[in-house]
Amino acid sequence: MSETETTETLSEPLREKYMIQQTIIVAVFGAFLYLVFEMIPMPYLAVSIIPLGLVPSLALVATIGAIRGPIAGLLSGYIGVLLANLVLNGAIVTLTLYGLAIGVLGFVVGIGTYDITNGRSLIKLSIISAIGVVFTALLSAVFGIFVEGASTIAVLALQLIPNLTLGIPSVILLTPLFARIWYWAVEKFALSTAA
């Protein structure tokens, strides 16, 4: 029985409860995957002060938002950053505001609707993900300047530019790939459980 058939046979309150549970499960699963991706060191090329490379964890947050919606995207980014900070750094940094900024990426991407099997929808997913990274970078820069009290030059050089130069290529290239992998895995899993 597929997810659509399962939700159609439920009453309205049970259907809503089921959808909320599924959103929370996907968000927590995404947060743990975010932690795993953050644990894997990614090589990058530094051209002057501009790093160039890929950050798969950002593409993962965008993918979760695209597949399960804005709340799942927001939660997977927010909880993922909290987990990564606790496990890798042993502390929560800046009142969890950076986690909120990363969660905004998943929220922005989750607002749209996408057909993962359609090539045009994957291009739309890449473009909306890049827009989400711009919002995330700007929000983290605003937090750095106004909440942390860091100098504007430091925030631009150490936060805004790296977020953009690492984030935009990551989400443009990896988000459609992750979405197709997710679609393939769900399709394969659903077919194997239905048989």
Residue, then its C-alpha position, 0 to 999 in steps of 0.5 A: m500500500s503506497e503512502t497516497e493509498t494509506t492517507e486516502t483511507l484515513s479520516e481527516p484528523l488521522r490523515e493530518k496526524y499522519m502527515i505531521q508525523q511523516t514531516i517530523i520523521v523526514a526532518v529528523f532523518g534529514a538532520f542526522l544526514y546533515l550531521v553525517f555530511e558535516m563530518i565528512p571533510m570536503p575539499y575546496l579550492a581557495v582563490s584569494i579569500i574566495p573558497l570554491g567547492l561543494v557543501p552537500s549538507l546545504a543541498l540536503v536541506a534544500t532537498i528535504g524542503a523540496i520533497r517534504g515541504p517548508i516545515a521539514g526543510l526548516l527543521s532539518g536545517y535547524i536541527g542539523v546545525l544544532l546536532a553538528n555544533l553539539v557533536l563536532n564543536g561541543a557547543i551551540v554557537t550564537l543562540t542557534l541563529y546560524g541553524l535558523a539561517i540554514g533552515v531558511l534555505g529548506f523553508v524557501v525551497g519547500i514553498g515551491t512544488y516540484d515534479i522530481t521526474n520532470g527535467r524542467s522541475l529539476i531546473k526550477l529546483s536548482i534556481i529556487s535553491a540558489i535563491g534560498v542560499v542567497f537568503t541564507a547567506l544574507l540572514s547569516a550576515v545580518f546575524g553576524i553584524f547585528v547580533e554577534g557584533a562582528s565587523t562588517i568586513a569580517v562578516l563579508a569575508l568570512q561568512l557572506i562570500p564563502n556561503l555564496t561561493l560554496g553554497i550556490p554551486s552546491v545547491i545548483l549541482l547537488t540538489p537535483l541529484f539528491a532529489r533524484i536519488w531520494y525519488w529512486a530510493v523511495e520508489k524502490f523501497a515502496l515497490s519492494t514493500a508492496a510486493 
